[in-house]
Amino acid sequence: MSTTARPGTDENWAGDLLAMVQFAEGGIVSKTVVERPKADISLYAMSTGQTMSGHAATRPATIHVLDGEGDIQIGETLYKAKRGSFFYLPAKQYHALTSTDNLVFLLYLFN
């Protein structure tokens, strides 16, 4: 099974997402898995204690937590994110993330 995504193609791809995970001490690593006109999918690895500051995407999005734990603020509500958690965010929805343990998630952006 390939662990190298082919983001700009319309070819089939199968891979082990967890094998693609890389952590940077004191940082956030993102890797593009799929980049197509209708959807972009990125794999994120946030080291413990890292924060993705509050922002709002111009497109609808989902966050699917694959491993680890963190806090995700969506609008005014704070959620505990853990393995298996799934969040849907409409376009222009404010959100922020903080990892409380090494956090791995897929971010889907839709057009």
Secondary structure, 3 states (H helix, E strand, C coil): CECCCCCCCCCCCCECHHHHCCCCCCCEEEEEEEECCCEEEEEEEECCCCEEEEEECCCCEEEEEEEEEEEEEECCEEEEEECCCEEEECCCCEEEEEEEEEEEEEEEEEC
